[in-house]
Amino acid sequence: MWLIFHQFFVLGLVSFGGPAAHIGYFKKRFVDELHWLDAHHYSSFVALSQVVPGPGSSQVGFAIGYHKGGLLGALSAFVGFTLPSFVLMYFLAVGSVHWLDMPWFTGLIHGLKLMAVVVVFDAVITMLRQFCRHLRTQVLMMLAAVITLWSVTLWSQLAVLIAAAFVGRLWLTPEAVEPSTFKVAKSSAKKTKQSSSVSDETSSNLVENTPNSPSQLKLSLRWLIVFGLLFIVTLLLLQFSQPLSRLFAQFYQAGALVFGGGHVVLPLLEMSVGQSMDSERFLTGYAMAQAVPGPMFSLAAFLGAELVQDAPLVGALIATMGIFLPGFLLVLTVFHHWQLVMSHPSLRGAISGVNAAVVGLLLAALISPVISSAMNSLVDLLLVLVGWVLLKQLRLNILWLLLFFSVCGVGLSLLPNLL
């Protein structure tokens, strides 16, 4: 357990760049260097994280820990990878209150907000290319964006996701979207299945490709029941005024509904806890989350500390546990059976519909509140365009991008005094 914790803790200290970069760090460390698992099984974990709600890169780390050391290994991986960003976001939430009136800090936050515009825009473009390659998914994405901008509530977002799953189940199955390709792929997969077999005697925990035994099915069902019961309980807790109960409920529901992880959590949190705090402070937390290593979901530590100012550490812990828990429960539910489940075209269609809608939610969040609160002048627009060129054309490391926007933000805030 210490070995797993140590390896993920070191990565948690240096893993800048968001979920896509984290997946690259994991592969280099655990596949190429430590050989804890092979590339085939690692790609299976990555694929699993793409179809299950929750924090994508953290779910990959959770699955690696589970593969290496069972449930305790999974928890060790989660704590190790999340602890650095949790501590940083907590102290930023508590300490930054004293810096709010300082011009340099105001400029720093403004610079980070501009970087958030670049990063979220890049996430929208990447997810658009990945999940909206067909006209039907593009239409579904635009409808989700328009509805979200028109009705900015958590319930409207939930209704959009449910409707998208239903539409996808009917019209986005592989046969409906690409009938000829689906037939060829299905025939090829059948031949491959008949002619090949995979064995791995060195890892008893690599059971996702083994037959579904009754004991595995029972264990998976138990995890699913825990997930479902907690979701129902959180719906009830939202009716109470007890702040800690409501806090856990809000973050648990956000974690249970966020497909794609990372920046996708922004619109869900903005529609729930964002209504309970100053919008400027909410975006300050999101901007700071861009500047720390580790998972984007560590934003929960900042928001939890901000919402429970009488006991900020308790609030940060409850919010963090609430937002990560549902995604991990779902990983435990489908870990042994996800490939069998994904063989059903209707379910794949439903997930395609949800993914398309998620791109729409993120597009709506990019428009409001990210762009609307960050860009106030032509200078801001120019900095965003320069940042986009640095990120996509020059492929500048995220740390250099962070330094660029931080220096620009502080410089612009101090410029009037220097003149």
Secondary structure as UniProt FT lines:
FT   HELIX           2..14
FT   HELIX           19..26
FT   HELIX           27..33
FT   HELIX           39..51
FT   HELIX           56..95
FT   HELIX           96..99
FT   TURN            100..101
FT   HELIX           103..131
FT   HELIX           135..150
FT   HELIX           154..171
FT   HELIX           174..177
FT   HELIX           179..195
FT   TURN            201..202
FT   TURN            204..205
FT   TURN            208..209
FT   HELIX           214..237
FT   TURN            238..239
FT   HELIX           243..257
FT   HELIX           262..264
FT   HELIX           265..271
FT   HELIX           273..276
FT   HELIX           279..291
FT   HELIX           296..298
FT   HELIX           299..307
FT   TURN            309..310
FT   HELIX           312..334
FT   TURN            335..337
FT   HELIX           338..341
FT   TURN            342..343
FT   HELIX           345..365
FT   HELIX           366..371
FT   HELIX           372..374
FT   HELIX           378..388
FT   HELIX           389..393
FT   HELIX           398..418
//
